[in-house]
Amino acid sequence: MTGHEKQKKYFEKIIKNKALSHAYLFSGPEMIGKKTFALELAETILGENFRQNPDFKFIAPKTAEGESKVYIEDIRDLKKFLSLRSYGDNKRIVIFDDAHFLTPEAANALLKVLEEPPAGSVLFLISSVPDLIPATILSRCEEVRFTEAGKKEIEEYLADKKLKKEDRDFLATLSAGKIGLIERLLKEGEMAEAKKAVDDLRKLFKAGIYEKMEYVKKLHEQTIKHSSGQREYARLVDYWLYWISAHVRNSSKNEKIVKDLLSLHRLISQPQFNHRLALENFLVNL
């Protein structure tokens, strides 16, 4: 993994000294490697095939099934897992991604686990918005803060990729230190889509209201043809948000655009709202 050298040294030391705590909170912005770091720790502790190891458990909202929360049933499964004896002399490792999506009932159940942690268990809670996690849970975790990669680290990471200079420069700017975003764009083949979204935004800045409405109309017609229409809107807004956020210091106007994009993102992430209307309203005020 690129970066996070301070965190690497810290965990190397406590693993060597067998001094792991029972619970950690990995906090910091999205897509900077928190989950990847936790998975690498699991591999260090449990071995190369840790995902198939019965002493490993991964918990996260079941987004593929249309879920956006972690429910009490998930914590009940966790309790059953932790009640079993280890299959070896290893720790029982739990990685809890997007821990801020706990329902109140699930949070209360998790708190009871943390109050009386089973011997030999280590929980890694991962969150980009830890303020949404109950303080009672946070107080029982050791927080490890992660930050974006620096310019040099991003350049070193991209140097190994077979990319044109313009593509490396685009990814470095769009990611703003989020290596996880670069990995996703390259792995999923989304870079061309991201570049088009940014190019569209640049044109929309200069466009009149008619052109903006036509843009939304065409986008709407494209998305309704796909079952993933809501996700299409969200991904487009994500790209815009990443790009404007990377340039927020260049203009005070960009600060307002970021706030408007965040509001737009919240609206299109919820199915009960009219996503086309929300996008039109954003562009009219752009």
N, C-alpha and C positions, 0 to 999 in steps of 0.2 A: 504494500500500500504506500502511495505517495503521501508524504507529510505526516503530521501528528507525531513527531519525534519525541516530544516531551511525554506524551501519553504512552508511547511504546516503552520508553525507558522505565516509566513508573510501574507498568504492569509486569515488565520483565523482572523487576526487582521483587515485587510482592508475590509473584508466582514462584520464583526461585526460593523465596523465604517461606513459602506456604502460608502467606498472610492475607489471602483474599477475604474481603468482607462478604457478608451474606447478600448485600444488595447495592447496586450502583445505578445512578441516573446518568446516562450519556445525553447531554443537552447541547444545543447549538443549531444553527440554521439547517434547513433541509438540504439533502444531497451533498453533504461534505464528507461523508464516509463514516458516520457514527455506526450504522448497522454493519457495514463491511468490517470495521474495526472489531465489533463485538463478535462477528462470525469468525474472524481470524483468531480471537482469543479462545473461542470454543474449540477451534481446530488445534490450537496449542495445548489445551488442557485435555481434550478427549481423543485427539488423533485425527488423521487425514479424513477418515470416513465418518466424521462426527455427526453428519446429518442422519445417518442410519443407526447411530448409536442410541440404544434405549435410555441412556442417561442424558439425552438432549431433547429439549422442547422449544418450539418456536411459536409465539403467539402474536397475532396481528388481526386487525379487522379483515373480515372475509370479503374483500372488495370484489373478487371474481363472482361472488354469489349475490352481489348487490348490497352487501352490508357495509355500514360506515362506522359501526361501534364495536366495542369489545363488551360482551355481555356476561352476566353472572355465570352462565353455563360454561363459558371459557375458563373462568376462575375455578369453578368446581372441577373441571378436567385437570387444571393445574394442581389443585389440592390432591387429587387422586395420584397424579404423577409423582408429586413430592412425598406421598405417603409410602411409596414403594421403596424397597431397598435398592441400593446401587448394584448394577450388574458387575461392577469391578471395584477397584480401589479409587475410582475417579470421583470427581465432584459431579453433582447433578446440575446441569447448566440450563438455564431458562433465558431466552432472549425475547423481550417483550417490545415489539416495534410499535410506534405510534401510541405510546401508553396514555397520551392525553385523550384518547377516544373511549376511555372507560365510562360505562354508564355509572350513575351513583351507586346502584346495587353492586356492581362489579368492583367498584373502588372500595366499598366497605368490606367486601369479601377478601380483596387483596390485602387490605390493611391488616386483617386478622392473620394472614399468612406472614406478613412482615413483622408483626408483633411477636410471633413465636416461630421464627424461621427454622425449618427442619435442618438438622445437622448435615453438613456436607453439601448444602444447596447454595447456589449463587444465581441471583437474578440480575439481569441487565435490562433496565428500563430505558427506552430510547424515545426522545421527544424533541421536537423543534419548538414547541410551545409549552414548556414545563409549568407555566403559570396556570394552565388549565387542569393540572393535576392537583388533587387535594393536598394541602400543606401537611396533613398528618402522614401521608405517604412519602412526601418529599423528605420529611424529617427523619425517616428511617432508611434513607438511601444516601450513599456517599456520592456527591455530584462530581462528575468529570466533564469539564467544559471543552467543547471542540469549536474550532473556528475555521474559516475558509482558508484554502491553500494560498500561499503568496505567489506573486508574479513569477518568481524564479522557479518555484515548484511546478506551476502550471506549464511553463515553457519546457521544463525537463520532461514532464509527463507527455506533452504533445510531440516532443522531438522524436519519440519512438514510433509515432504513428505515421503511416504513409499518406500524408495529406499535403495539399498545396498550401503555400504560405498564406494565401487569402483565407483558406478554410481554417488554418490554425489560428489566425488572427481573429476570425469571427467567433470561433469557439472560446477563445481566451476572453474575449469581451463579453459574450453572452453569459458565460458561466460565472463570471465574477468570483472565481476561486472555488466554485462548486464542481469538484472533479466527478462527483456522481452524476451530474447533469451531462457532462461530456461523455461519460461512459454510456449513459442511456441513449444519447443521440447517435453515437457511433454503433452501438450494439443493435439498436432497433432500426437503424437506417433512417433516422428522422432529421438528419442535418439539412437535407434539401427542403424539407417541409418547414423547418425553423427559419431558414434563410428566406424562403418565400413569405412567411408571416411577417418578418421584419421588413422586407421590401414593401409589402402591402401597407404596413403601418406608415412607412415613410411617405408613400404616395397619398395616403389618407390625410396626412397632416395638411397637404396642399389642396385636397379635393373639396369641392363644393358639397352642399347638402344632398343634391340629386345623386352625385357619384357615390356618396357614402351610403345612401339608401339602396342604390343598385348593388353595391358591394355586399351588403347584408342580405339582400334578396337572393343573390346568387349563392352566397354561403349557406343560407337556409335551405335552398333547393338541393344543394349538394348533401347536406347533413341529414335531411329527412329520408334520403335514400339508404342511409346506413342505420343499423340498429344502435351504433355507437355515437349517434348524433350529439348527445349531451357531452360525451367525452371529446368530440371534435371541437366544440366550442371552448371547452375548458383548456385544451391543449393550445389552441390559438391564443387565448388570453394569457396563458402561462408564458409563451414566447414573448409576447408584448411586454409583460411585466418584467421578465428577466432583462430585456433590452433596455427599457426605460430606467429600471433600477440601476443598471450599470452606468447610465449617463445622468443620474439624478443630480449630481453635483454641478453639471454643466449649465443648469438653468433652474431658477426657482419654479418655473412652470412645470418642470418635470416632477416636482414633489407633489403637486396637485394631481397630475396624471397618474402617478403611482397610487395615490389614495383612491382615485376613481377606479383604477383597474382592480384594486383590492376589493372594492365594493362590488364591481362587476363579477369578479371571481366568486364571491360569496353567493351572488344571485344565481349564477349558472351552475353552481355545484348542488343546487336544490331543485328537484324536478317540479315543484309546485309553481315555480315562477316562469314567466314568458321570456325565454332566453333571447329570442329574436328582438323583442321590444327592449330588453335590457341592453343589448349590443347597440341598437339604434340610438338609444338615449346617450350612451357613452360617446359614440362617434359624433353626434350632433354637438356635444359640448367639448369635443376635442380641440 
